[in-house]
Amino acid sequence: MAIDISRSEGSHADGTYKLHFCHPVAALEMYKRCWEKAIADTNVKLFKEYSKFEVKDLEQVMDELNRLLVWARTHLSEPDLGNMTWRLEELLLAIPKACEDPNVGDCPFEIF
């Protein structure tokens, strides 16, 4: 199992589901071992499991991702350090691009 961030709209039940963005965050074991501690230590509010955020929250989410990146660089060693920093660096690039997609309405990002 893994934790992912996605942006979708519609419903599977009525056949209107459309996935606009999906990006892995971490394997569940890695998330539990490293990310949860980092989220707690850095007081992250939006970028955590079972949360949602909107495009208007982009600045706060980017700040949270940067705080997580600093935490990882100061608290982790390999291989967790490389895994977490690589994923955070990818997310810091991918999420703003996903916010710019003109084909997506105001559907939120979800982390699960």
Secondary structure, 3 states (H helix, E strand, C coil): CEEEEEEEECCCCCCCCEEEEEEEEEEHHHHHHHHHHHHHHCCCCCCCCCEEECHHHHHHHHHHHHHHHHHHHHHCCCCHHHHHHHHHHHHHHHHHHHHCCCCCCCCCEEEC
